[in-house]
Amino acid sequence: MADTRSRTALDRFFKIGERGSSVSREIRGGLVTFVTMAYIVVLNPLIIGSFTADGPSAHRDVLGNILPVGQVAAVTALVAGVMTILFGMIANYPFALATGLGINSLVAVTIAPQMTWPEAMGLVLLNGLIVTALVLTGVRTAVFNAVPAQLKAAIAVGIGLFITLIGLVDAGFVRRIPDAANTTVPVGLGIGGSIASWPTFVFVVGLLVTGILVVKRVKGAILLGVLFSTVLAIVVEAIAKAGPSLGTNPKGWNLGYPGMPDSVFSLPDLSLIGDFSFGAWTRVPAITAALLVFTLVLTDFFDSVGTLTGLGKEAGLVGADGQLPGVGKALLVDSLGAVAGGAASSSSNTVYIESAAGIAEGARTGLANVVTGLLFIVAMFFTPLYQIVPVEAAAPALVVVGVLMMAQVREIDFDDFSIALPAFLTIVVMPFTYSIANGIGAGFISFVLLRTVSGRVRTIHPLMWVVAVAFVGYFAIGPIEAALG
């Protein structure tokens, strides 16, 4: 009888029967969601963390400091677990949260090199507080409506290409060509125009295998792809002895070394929690810090709103009015994920589109999130395993995620040049300049300009003018500083 009462209480709290689900389906859905997105515990440390500051690919801050992979893995799993459970308990939707791909790349490649890691995470935390305030005041809707839907799609596509380029460069598939009199080509394929290293070979095979798994709709395809590539890297290194790169061996492993660790279990090192600072405002010009925060807010904002809408539709939870019931609670917890990510140095956490895998397995309530979150917390005790994953084995996941994000290009009307050029600039400037902020700025400025000269000034939201002017200042910060100096 006690078990029956327990199940009934569980059913009432999560509305399991009301949504046509069952406890077993929720548990299965939560497990599948974890399997499909657990790769972030491997991938995030390789994006914002490093094993050593000696290698040329190590992500260092302005002082040359790095975030150790083991510590980043621990806080990545912890924050994902806690925020996923909170989302399930408060919003009661099967939408899991974890560190957002794209934002973590922005933090590692664009923000951290200009300041210290604590200061960069302070901007991430501030981004979360701003988004939370926007949710609580209702301003978030107004900001969302200010940016045309097609530019929102372009931002997602641009981030996808940016992530892809990072993966290709990290894997050594794309490399800088040293300045030479006989070439003006800035980058090329591998070494001397060929895949001339074993680590890059592992990347290529891993990408093909991951692609096959995705095509076959294998659950957890990305995670399985990373695991396969890691095993392949261990075998290849045992035979070929490529060794680490360390800036002197171009045919070696860039980050991470494919060898078995001394142990597979360890108590998580959570020392990064609370290691943030708001000193960025004195480290870089205030306008630079403000625009970096704006970029974080914009990226966080559009990623979560679009994902919530898509997952809600797929789960059949969107009402007849086209709205997701209780979306305010969902947006609030999502914004708090950014706060928690900054405070713990795991980078901003947001709702994951991979939750669709769990939904496909029948998950319809927050109980699935509780399962997923608990699995993330368990995963934090196995961080030594993540240190054997070379970046070349994880890079295929970046490329595959880039492909998935590229799908939104179909929403852009390239027949209308007043949107085609801004969207195109947004998409290409991001990867070509290695900066999400640059892409958004180029797109917004060109959009306002082209719409104005084409006589459609009334179609420009006033907030777009404010943002465009701010980006003009951002791009001209060098001359402005020189003039003021």
C-alpha positions, 0 to 999 in steps of 0.5 A: 500500500505504501508503494501505491501511495508513493507512486500516486504522489509521484504521479500527482506531482509530475502529472505523469498520467495527465500527460499520457506517460508512465514512470517507466517511460520517464525513467527510460527517457531520462536515461536516453537524454543523459546518454545523448548529451553526456558528451558535454562532460567530456567536451566542455573541459576540452573547450574551456579547460586544458591539461597544460599551458605549454601547448599552443592550443591551450586556452589561456587567459590574459595572464597565461592561466588555464582551467584544469580539465579535471576541475572543469569536468567536475563542475560541468557535471555538477551544475548540469545535474543540479540545474536539470533537476531544478528544471524538472521539479519547477518547470515540470518539463523533460528538458535537460540543461548543461553548458551551452556549446557556442557560449563556452567557445566564446568564453574560451576563444574571445573573452578569456584571452582579454582577461582572467578566467575568474573575470570571464566567468564574472561576465557569464554570471552577470549575463545570467543575472541580466537574463533573469531580470529580463524574465522577471520584468517581462522585458525578455519578450520585447527584446526577443521581438526586436530582432527579426526571426531570420537574423536569429536563425543566422546567429544560430547558423553562424555559431554552428560554423564557428563551432565547426571551425574550432573542431577542425582546427583543434583536430589539425584538419585545418592549419595555419600556413606560415607566411611564405613568399610563394603563397597567400593562402592563410589556412590549408588542409592538414600538413602540406595539404594532406592528413599527415598525422595520426591524431588527424586520422583519428578525427577523420575516422571518428567524424565518419563513424559519428556521422554513420551513427547519427544517420542510423539514429543510434541513441547517444550517437555523439557520445558513442562517437567520442568513445569510439574515437577515444578507443581508436586514439588509444590503439593508434598511440600504442602502435604509432607513438605519435606523442604530445604536440607541446608546440614542437611536434606538429604530428602529435596530440594537441590536447589530452593524451590517449593513455589509461589513467591511474584510476577511473574514480576520484572525489570531484575537485569542486574548487572552481565553485565561487572562483569568479570576479567582476574585475573585467570592467577595469581590465578592458574598456567598459564598452568592450565588457558591456558588448561582451555581456550583451553578446552573451545575453543575446546568445543565451537568450535566443538559444534557450527560447528557440530550444524551448519552443522546439522541444515543446512542440515535439513533446506535444506540450504546446497549447492551442494558442501556440504557447508553452504553458508555464514558460515563465518558470522554464525561462527563469530556471534556464536563466539561473543556469547561466548564473550557476554556470558562471559562479561555478566556472563551467560557463553558462548552462542552457536547455539542450536540444538533445532532450528531444531524444528522451522525448522520443522515448516517451518522456513528458514530465520533469521526472525524466529530468530528475533521472538525467540530473542524478546521472550527471551527478554520478558522472562527476565522480569519474572525471579521471576518465575524461583526461584520456580523451584527446581533443582530436577524439572530441572534435567530431562532436563539434562538427556534428553539432555544427551540422545540426545548427546549420539546419536553421539556414532554411529559415532565411529568405535569401531572395530579400537582399536586405535580410540576405546580406545581414544574415550572410555577414552574421554567418560568415564573420563569426568563423572567419574572425573567430568571434561571435560578437563580430558576426552579430555586430556585422549583421545588425549594422548592415540590417539597420542600414539596408532597411533604412536605405530601402525605405523600410525604416519602420520595420526596424525595431527601436532596440535594433538602432540602439544595438547597432549604434553600440556595435559601431562603437565596438568595432571602432574602439581602437580609433576611439581609444586612440583619439581619446588618448 
